[in-house]
């Protein structure tokens, strides 16, 4: 019997994380203004999220494998949602840093647990599903950003905004528990423990995730800057470039499962990486606003299926240690998301932004050439 309820439940947890992240991103300017923070001070708060995320990843995988993903994903979802409320009421920078660090820790737990359970649901279905799960995260991010913008327009405080959005999500997370698969904890402690961390193949998958998420970070932080400063568009038109990228990425993720089923992960990643490289490379070579936006659209569509396929392959590398493998791949992947824009910014100082944006083009080609490492599983061609 196909566990349709489990698929819906896992989709909800991906959407939950996207909504919470999106509503936080939309209210960052108000939090900054209300606490009278400088750009540098705000960056400390954002860094706290990243530090909490990286530290949390080191424990989330082991806990998920030991207890079973179904036992972790619900409390992680509830606490990750509710932990977004305190930053909205933080009275000063120190409190903001502390609450955002805690949210980063819980974010890591939910991220690993829901991806691990998603791999289990994939196995139960016998076909690819990971791309659409990640599509739910993207859709949730857009929904959360829209809700945050609406509350900002209504001049509702960040704290009340976060409470209004996350409390219902926490309630729904509890209700979703009954639909999850009855995953059993791992019993690999009974024999000699084989470490997944830094295993050669898992490490290489992490490098692929790093490459893919550098591209996502680059689009988020530099697409509008490139359109405005290098191609001379207005700020409004420049913002559309990232909107086009986000839209095609979301559409691509929902189409990704069918593409993976038809072509298999190796061919899908090979051609998707090439499409992403051609899209961004073409945008840079054309040096025209319309062509650049079209290129960012192709870049988003190409990137959309890359990271989900890597996460799926990591989770299936050793099912008894899926959580730990996913945690390690995610750690390296999110390092790319955080460090990528910084690396591109540093390179732009030396050679200019158009050449610096060639870095994600090369990394997409690396993913395309590395696609063979994602060996087909039982449900792929």
For each residue, the residues with C-beta under 8 A, 3 or more apart:
1:
2: 124 125
3: 6 7 121 124 125 181
4: 7 8
5: 8 9 178 179
6: 3 9 10 117 121 124 179 180 181
7: 3 4 10 11 121 125 129
8: 4 5 11 12 179
9: 5 6 12 13 176 177 179 180
10: 6 7 13 14 73 114 117 118 121 133 180
11: 7 8 14 15 132 133 136
12: 8 9 15 16 136 172 173 176
13: 9 10 16 17 73 77 110 114 117 173 176
14: 10 11 17 18 114 118 133 134 136 137 140
15: 11 12 18 19 136 137 139 140 143
16: 12 13 19 20 77 80 81 110 140 169 172 173
17: 13 14 20 21 77 80 107 110 111 114 137 140
18: 14 15 21 22 136 137 138 139 140 141 142 143 144
19: 15 16 22 23 140 141 143 144 147 165 169
20: 16 17 23 24 80 81 84 144 165 166 169
21: 17 18 24 25 107 140 141 144
22: 18 19 25 26 140 141 142 143 144 145 146 147 148
23: 19 20 26 27 84 144 145 147 148 151 161 162 165 166
24: 20 21 27 28 84 87 144 148 162
25: 21 22 28 141 144 145 148
26: 22 23 144 145 146 147 148 149 152
27: 23 24 30 31 88 148 151 152 158 161 162
28: 24 25 31 32 42
29: 32 33
30: 27 33 34 152 157 158
31: 27 28 34 35 37 87 88 90 96 158
32: 28 29 35 37 42
33: 29 30 36
34: 30 31 157 158
35: 31 32 90 92 93 96
36: 33
37: 31 32 41 42 45 93
38: 41 42
39: 42 43
40: 43 44
41: 37 38 44 45 93
42: 28 32 37 38 39 45 46
43: 39 40 46 47
44: 40 41 47 48 93 97
45: 37 41 42 48 49 87 93 96 97 100
46: 42 43 49 50 100
47: 43 44 50 51
48: 44 45 51 52 96 97 98 100 101 104
49: 45 46 52 53 100 101 103 104 107
50: 46 47 53 54 104 334 338
51: 47 48 54 55 101 104
52: 48 49 55 56 100 101 102 103 104 105 107 108
53: 49 50 56 57 104 105 107 108 111 334
54: 50 51 57 58 104 108 331 334 335
55: 51 52 58 59 104 105 108
56: 52 53 59 60 104 105 106 107 108 109
57: 53 54 60 61 108 111 112 327 328 330 331 334
58: 54 55 61 327 331
59: 55 56 62 63 109
60: 56 57 63 64 72 76 108 109 111 112 113 323 327
61: 57 58 64 65 112 196 321 323 324 325 326 327 328
62: 59 65 66 323 324 327
63: 59 60 66 67 72 109 323
64: 60 61 67 68 69 72 109 112 113 116 322 323 324 327
65: 61 62 116 185 186 188 320 321 322 323 324
66: 62 63 185 186 189
67: 63 64 71 72 185
68: 64 71 72 183 184 185 186
69: 64 72 73 113 114 116 117 120 183 322 323
70: 73 74 117 177 180 181 182 183
71: 67 68 74 75 183 185
72: 60 63 64 67 68 69 75 76 109 112 113
73: 10 13 69 70 76 77 110 113 114 117 180
74: 70 71 77 78 173 174 176 177 180
75: 71 72 78 79
76: 60 72 73 79 80 106 109 110 113 114
77: 13 16 17 73 74 80 81 110 114 169 170 173 176
78: 74 75 81 82 170 173 174
79: 75 76 82 83 106 109
80: 16 17 20 76 77 83 84 103 106 107 109 110
81: 16 20 77 78 84 166 167 169 170 173
82: 78 79 85 166 167 170
83: 79 80 86 99 102 103 106
84: 20 23 24 80 81 87 88 103 162 165 166
85: 82 88 89 159 162 163 166 167
86: 83 89 90 95 99 102
87: 24 31 45 84 90 96 99 100 103 158 162
88: 27 31 84 85 157 158 159 160 161 162 163
89: 85 86 159
90: 31 35 86 87 93 95 96 99
91: 95
92: 35 95 96
93: 35 37 41 44 45 90 96 97
94: 97 98
95: 86 90 91 92 98 99
96: 31 35 45 48 87 90 92 93 99 100
97: 44 45 48 93 94 100 101
98: 48 94 95 101 102
99: 83 86 87 90 95 96 102 103
100: 45 46 48 49 52 87 96 97 103 104
101: 48 49 51 52 97 98 104 105
102: 52 83 86 98 99 105 106
103: 49 52 80 83 84 87 99 100 106 107
104: 48 49 50 51 52 53 54 55 56 100 101 107 108
105: 52 53 55 56 101 102 108 109
106: 56 76 79 80 83 102 103 109 110
107: 17 21 49 52 53 56 80 103 104 110 111
108: 52 53 54 55 56 57 60 104 105 111 112 327 330
109: 56 59 60 63 64 72 76 79 80 105 106 112 113
110: 13 16 17 73 76 77 80 106 107 113 114
111: 17 53 57 60 107 108 114 115 330
112: 57 60 61 64 72 108 109 115 116 323 326 327 330
113: 60 64 69 72 73 76 109 110 116 117 323
114: 10 13 14 17 69 73 76 77 110 111 117 118 133
115: 111 112 118 119 130 133 311 315 326 330
116: 64 65 69 112 113 119 120 315 322 323 326
117: 6 10 13 69 70 73 113 114 120 121 180 181 183
118: 10 14 114 115 121 122 129 130 133 311 312 315
119: 115 116 122 123 130 311 312 315 316 319 322 326
120: 69 116 117 123 124 181 183 322
121: 3 6 7 10 117 118 124 125 129 181
122: 118 119 125 127 128 129 130 312 379
123: 119 120 126 316 319 378 379
124: 2 3 6 120 121 181
125: 2 3 7 121 122 129 379
126: 123 378 379
127: 122 257 261 379 380
128: 122 131 256 257 260 261 265 312 379 380
129: 7 118 121 122 125 132 133 257
130: 115 118 119 122 133 134 256 257 308 309 311 312
131: 128 134 135 253 254 255 256 257 259 260 304 305 308 309
132: 11 129 135 136 253 254 256 257
133: 10 11 14 114 115 118 129 130 136 137 308
134: 14 130 131 137 138 253 256 307 308 311
135: 131 132 138 139 250 253 254 256 304
136: 11 12 14 15 18 132 133 139 140
137: 14 15 17 18 133 134 140 141
138: 18 134 135 141 142 246 249 250 253
139: 15 18 135 136 142 143 250
140: 14 15 16 17 18 19 21 22 136 137 143 144
141: 18 19 21 22 25 137 138 144 145
142: 18 22 138 139 145 146 246 250
143: 15 18 19 22 139 140 146 147
144: 18 19 20 21 22 23 24 25 26 140 141 147 148 165
145: 22 23 25 26 141 142 148 149
146: 22 26 142 143 149 150
147: 19 22 23 26 143 144 150 151 161 165
148: 22 23 24 25 26 27 144 145 151 152 161 165
149: 26 145 146 152 153
150: 146 147 153 154
151: 23 27 147 148 154 156 160 161 164
152: 26 27 30 148 149 155 156 161
153: 149 150
154: 150 151
155: 152
156: 151 152 160 161 164
157: 30 34 88 160 161
158: 27 30 31 34 87 88 161 162
159: 85 88 89 162 163
160: 88 151 156 157 163 164
161: 23 27 88 147 148 151 152 156 157 158 164 165
162: 23 24 27 84 85 87 88 158 159 165 166
163: 85 88 159 160 166 167
164: 151 156 160 161 167 168
165: 19 20 23 84 144 147 148 161 162 168 169
166: 20 23 81 82 84 85 162 163 169 170
167: 81 82 85 163 164 170 171
168: 164 165 171 172
169: 16 19 20 77 81 165 166 172 173
170: 77 78 81 82 166 167 173 174
171: 167 168 174 175
172: 12 16 168 169 175 176
173: 12 13 16 74 77 78 81 169 170 176 177
174: 74 78 170 171 177
175: 171 172 178
176: 9 12 13 74 77 172 173 179 180
177: 9 70 74 173 174 180
178: 5 175
179: 5 6 8 9 176
180: 6 9 10 70 73 74 117 176 177 183
181: 3 6 70 117 120 121 124
182: 70
183: 68 69 70 71 117 120 180
184: 68
185: 65 66 67 68 71
186: 65 66 68 189 320 321
187: 190 320
188: 65 191 193 194 320 321
189: 66 186 193
190: 187
191: 188
192:
193: 188 189
194: 188 318 321
195: 198 199
196: 61 199 202 317 318 321 324 325 328
197: 202 324 328
198: 195 202 203 328
199: 195 196 202 203 325
200: 203 204
201: 204 205 317 373
202: 196 197 198 199 205 206 314 317 325 328 329
203: 198 199 200 206 207 328 332
204: 200 201 207 208 370 373
205: 201 202 208 209 310 313 314 317 325 329 373 374
206: 202 203 209 210 328 329 331 332 333
207: 203 204 210 211 332 370
208: 204 205 211 212 306 310 366 367 370 373
209: 205 206 212 213 307 310 311 329 330 332 333 336
210: 206 207 213 214 332 333 335 336
211: 207 208 214 215 336 363 364 366 367
212: 208 209 215 216 303 306 307 310 333 336 363 364 367
213: 209 210 216 217 307 333 334 336 337 340
214: 210 211 217 218 336 337 339 340 343 359 360 363
215: 211 212 218 219 276 280 299 303 340 360 363 364
216: 212 213 219 220 249 303 307 337 340
217: 213 214 220 221 336 337 338 339 340 341
218: 214 215 221 222 223 340 341 344 357 359 360
219: 215 216 222 223 242 245 296 299 300 303
220: 216 217 223 242 341
221: 217 218 225 341 344 345
222: 218 219 225 226 341 344 345 348 353 357
223: 218 219 220 226 227 238 241 242 245 296
224: 227 228 235 238 239 241 242
225: 221 222 228 229 230 238 353
226: 222 223 229 230 231 241 292 353 354 357
227: 223 224 230 231 233 237 238 241 289 292 293
228: 224 225 231 232 233 234 235 238
229: 225 226 232 353
230: 225 226 227 287 352 353 354
231: 226 227 228 287 288 289 292
232: 228 229 289
233: 227 228 237 238 289
234: 228 237 238
235: 224 228 238 239
236: 239 240
237: 227 233 234 240 241 289
238: 223 224 225 227 228 233 234 235 241
239: 224 235 236 242 243
240: 236 237 243 244 293
241: 223 224 226 227 237 238 244 245 292 293 296
242: 219 220 223 224 239 245 246 296
243: 239 240 246 247
244: 240 241 247 248 293 294 296 297 300
245: 219 223 241 242 248 249 296 297 299 300
246: 138 142 242 243 249 250 300
247: 243 244 250 251 297 300
248: 244 245 251 252 297 298 299 300 301 304
249: 138 216 245 246 252 253 300 301 303 304
250: 135 138 139 142 246 247 253 254 304
251: 247 248 254 255 301 304
252: 248 249 255 256 300 301 302 303 304 305
253: 131 132 134 135 138 249 250 256 304 305 308
254: 131 132 135 250 251 257
255: 131 251 252 258 259 304
256: 128 130 131 132 134 135 252 253 259 260 268 304 305 308 309
257: 127 128 129 130 131 132 254 260 261
258: 255 261 262
259: 131 255 256 262 263 268 305
260: 128 131 256 257 263 264 265 268 305 309 380
261: 127 128 257 258 379 380 381
262: 258 259 381
263: 259 260 267 268 271 381
264: 260 267 268 376 380 381
265: 128 260 268 269 309 312 313 371 374 376 377 380
266: 269 270 371 372 374 375 376
267: 263 264 270 271 371
268: 256 259 260 263 264 265 271 272 305 309 371
269: 265 266 272 273 305 306 309 310 367 368 370 371 374
270: 266 267 273 274 368 369 371 372
271: 263 267 268 274 275 368
272: 268 269 275 276 302 303 304 305 306 368
273: 269 270 276 277 302 306 364 365 366 367 368 369 371
274: 270 271 277 278 302 364 365 368
275: 271 272 278 279 298 301 302
276: 215 272 273 279 280 298 299 301 302 303 306 364 367
277: 273 274 280 281 302 361 362 364 365 368
278: 274 275 281 282 298 302
279: 275 276 282 283 294 295 296 297 298 299 300 301 302
280: 215 276 277 283 284 295 296 298 299 357 360 361 364
281: 277 278 284 285 295 358 361
282: 278 279 285 286 291 294 295 298
283: 279 280 286 291 292 293 294 295 296 299
284: 280 281 287 292 295 354 357 358 361
285: 281 282
286: 282 283 291 292 295
287: 230 231 284 291 292 354
288: 231 291 292
289: 227 231 232 233 237 292 293
290: 293 294
291: 282 283 286 287 288 294 295
292: 226 227 231 241 283 284 286 287 288 289 295 296
293: 227 240 241 244 283 289 290 296 297
294: 244 279 282 283 290 291 297 298
295: 279 280 281 282 283 284 286 291 292 298 299
296: 219 223 241 242 244 245 279 280 283 292 293 299 300
297: 244 245 247 248 279 293 294 300 301
298: 248 275 276 278 279 280 282 294 295 301 302
299: 215 219 245 248 276 279 280 283 295 296 302 303
300: 219 244 245 246 247 248 249 252 279 296 297 303 304
301: 248 249 251 252 275 276 279 297 298 304
302: 252 272 273 274 275 276 277 278 279 298 299 305 306 364
303: 212 215 216 219 249 252 272 276 299 300 306 307 364
304: 131 135 248 249 250 251 252 253 255 256 272 300 301 308
305: 131 252 253 256 259 260 268 269 272 302 308 309
306: 208 212 269 272 273 276 302 303 309 310 364 367
307: 134 209 212 213 216 303 310 311 333
308: 130 131 133 134 253 256 304 305 311 312
309: 130 131 256 260 265 268 269 305 306 312 313 374
310: 205 208 209 212 269 306 307 313 314 329 333 374
311: 115 118 119 130 134 209 307 308 314 315 326 329 330
312: 118 119 122 128 130 265 308 309 315 316 377
313: 205 265 309 310 316 317 373 374 375 377
314: 202 205 310 311 317 322 325 326 328 329
315: 115 116 118 119 311 312 319 322 325 326
316: 119 123 312 313 319 322 377
317: 196 201 202 205 313 314 322 325
318: 194 196 321 322 325
319: 119 123 315 316 322
320: 65 186 187 188
321: 61 65 186 188 194 196 318 324 325
322: 64 65 69 116 119 120 314 315 316 317 318 319 325 326
323: 60 61 62 63 64 65 69 112 113 116 326 327
324: 61 62 64 65 196 197 321 327 328
325: 61 196 199 202 205 314 315 317 318 321 322 328 329
326: 61 112 115 116 119 311 314 315 322 323 329 330
327: 57 58 60 61 62 64 108 112 323 324 330 331
328: 57 61 196 197 198 202 203 206 314 324 325 331 332
329: 202 205 206 209 310 311 314 325 326 332 333
330: 57 108 111 112 115 209 311 326 327 333 334
331: 54 57 58 206 327 328 334 335
332: 203 206 207 209 210 328 329 335 336
333: 206 209 210 212 213 307 310 329 330 336 337
334: 50 53 54 57 213 330 331 337 338
335: 54 210 331 332 338 339
336: 209 210 211 212 213 214 217 332 333 339 340
337: 213 214 216 217 333 334 340
338: 50 217 334 335 341 342
339: 214 217 335 336 342 343
340: 213 214 215 216 217 218 336 337 343 344 359 360
341: 217 218 220 221 222 338 344 345
342: 338 339 345 346
343: 214 339 340 346 347 359
344: 218 221 222 340 341 347 348 353 356 357 359 360
345: 221 222 341 342 348 349 356
346: 342 343 349 350
347: 343 344 350 351 355 356 359
348: 222 344 345 351 352 353 355 356
349: 345 346
350: 346 347 356
351: 347 348 355 356
352: 230 348 355 356
353: 222 225 226 229 230 344 348 356 357
354: 226 230 284 287 357 358
355: 347 348 351 352 358
356: 344 345 347 348 350 351 352 353 359
357: 218 222 226 280 284 344 353 354 360 361
358: 281 284 354 355 361 362
359: 214 218 340 343 344 347 356 362 363
360: 214 215 218 280 340 344 357 363 364
361: 277 280 281 284 357 358 364 365
362: 277 358 359 365 366
363: 211 212 214 215 359 360 366 367
364: 211 212 215 273 274 276 277 280 302 303 306 360 361 367 368
365: 273 274 277 361 362 368 369
366: 208 211 273 362 363 369 370
367: 208 211 212 269 273 276 306 363 364 370 371
368: 269 270 271 272 273 274 277 364 365 371
369: 270 273 365 366
370: 204 207 208 269 366 367 373
371: 265 266 267 268 269 270 273 367 368 374
372: 266 270 375
373: 201 204 205 208 313 370
374: 205 265 266 269 309 310 313 371
375: 266 313 372
376: 264 265 266 380 381
377: 265 312 313 316 380
378: 123 126
379: 122 123 125 126 127 128 261
380: 127 128 260 261 264 265 376 377
381: 261 262 263 264 376
